[in-house]
């Protein structure tokens, strides 16, 4: 049953509307999980501050980006999928990191560099996986 569904999924190529919908899904999860204000928030004590995002927020963002890049790779858009998923997330995150108010040194360029590296690495990994799955379940061409 699964191979027939996989063959149906890899049968075509993602068009512009599908690509925009996948990117919109990634951006919607970014907005909902990460929030708009990335400034530090008050903790339990007056001198205690913490990040506004939790580990689960970051995990949700990365898993969504991986799923989006993997889906576009499955639909024959592996390289484009990595770029259109990673680039808007990095630009928006960098903007919010730079605009955030922090205590002490503002090291947002370091955080952004780490995000660029890790997000690109996991999305490329999923794109490769999606491409391999596509190759495995690809419908053979019919000879006429």
C-alpha positions in Angstrom: 0.0 0.0 0.0 2.7 2.5 0.9 4.7 2.0 -2.3 1.7 2.9 -4.4 1.1 6.0 -2.4 4.7 6.9 -2.7 4.6 6.4 -6.4 1.6 8.8 -6.6 3.5 11.4 -4.6 6.6 11.3 -6.7 4.8 11.1 -10.0 4.9 14.9 -10.7 7.0 17.9 -10.2 6.1 20.7 -7.7 4.8 23.7 -9.4 5.0 27.3 -8.3 1.8 27.2 -6.2 2.9 24.1 -4.4 6.3 25.7 -3.7 4.7 28.9 -2.4 2.4 26.8 -0.1 5.3 24.8 1.3 7.2 28.0 2.0 4.1 29.6 3.5 3.7 26.7 5.9 7.3 27.0 7.0 6.9 30.7 7.6 3.6 30.2 9.5 5.3 27.7 11.8 8.2 30.2 12.3 5.8 33.0 13.2 3.7 30.8 15.6 6.5 29.0 17.3 9.2 31.7 17.5 7.0 34.8 18.2 7.7 38.3 17.0 9.6 39.8 19.9 12.9 38.0 20.6 14.0 40.2 23.5 14.9 38.5 26.8 12.1 38.0 29.2 12.0 38.3 33.0 12.7 35.0 34.8 11.7 34.0 38.3 13.9 36.5 40.2 14.6 40.2 39.4 18.1 39.4 38.1 17.1 36.4 36.1 16.4 36.6 32.4 15.8 33.9 29.8 15.3 33.4 26.1 11.8 33.9 24.8 12.0 30.6 22.8 12.3 27.2 24.3 14.1 24.2 22.9 10.8 22.7 21.7 10.2 25.9 19.7 13.5 25.6 17.9 12.9 21.8 17.4 9.5 22.5 15.9 11.0 25.1 13.5 13.8 22.8 12.4 11.5 19.7 12.0 9.1 21.8 9.9 11.9 23.2 7.7 13.3 19.6 7.3 9.8 18.3 6.3 9.3 21.2 3.8 12.7 20.7 2.2 12.2 16.9 2.1 8.8 17.3 0.5 10.0 19.6 -2.2 12.9 17.1 -2.9 10.4 14.3 -3.1 8.6 16.4 -5.7 11.7 16.9 -7.8 12.8 20.3 -6.4 15.6 19.4 -4.1 18.0 22.3 -4.6 15.3 24.9 -5.0 13.6 23.4 -1.9 16.6 24.0 0.3 17.0 27.6 -0.8 13.3 28.6 -0.6 12.9 27.1 2.8 16.2 28.1 4.5 16.6 31.6 3.0 13.4 33.2 4.3 13.8 31.6 7.7 17.4 32.8 8.1 16.5 36.4 6.9 13.6 36.7 9.3 15.4 35.2 12.2 18.4 37.4 11.7 16.2 40.4 11.5 14.4 39.5 14.8 17.8 38.6 16.5 19.2 42.0 15.5 16.2 43.9 16.7 16.0 42.1 20.1 17.0 43.7 23.3 19.5 41.7 25.3 21.4 41.9 28.5 25.2 42.3 27.9 26.9 41.7 24.6 24.6 41.3 21.6 26.0 38.2 19.9 23.2 37.8 17.3 25.7 37.4 14.4 27.1 34.3 16.1 23.7 32.9 16.7 22.7 33.6 13.1 25.8 31.9 11.8 25.1 28.9 13.9 21.5 28.9 12.6 22.6 29.2 9.0 25.0 26.3 9.3 22.7 23.9 11.2 19.5 24.7 9.3 21.2 24.4 6.0 22.8 21.1 7.0 19.6 19.5 8.2 17.6 20.7 5.2 20.3 19.5 2.8 20.2 16.1 4.6 16.4 15.9 4.2 16.7 17.0 0.5 19.1 14.2 -0.2 16.8 11.7 1.6 13.8 13.0 -0.3 15.8 12.6 -3.6 16.8 9.1 -2.7 13.2 8.2 -1.8 12.0 9.7 -5.1 14.5 7.7 -7.0 13.5 4.5 -5.2 9.8 4.8 -5.8 9.9 6.6 -9.2 7.5 5.3 -11.7 9.3 3.9 -14.7 8.7 5.6 -18.0 6.5 3.8 -20.4 7.7 3.1 -23.9 5.3 4.0 -26.6 
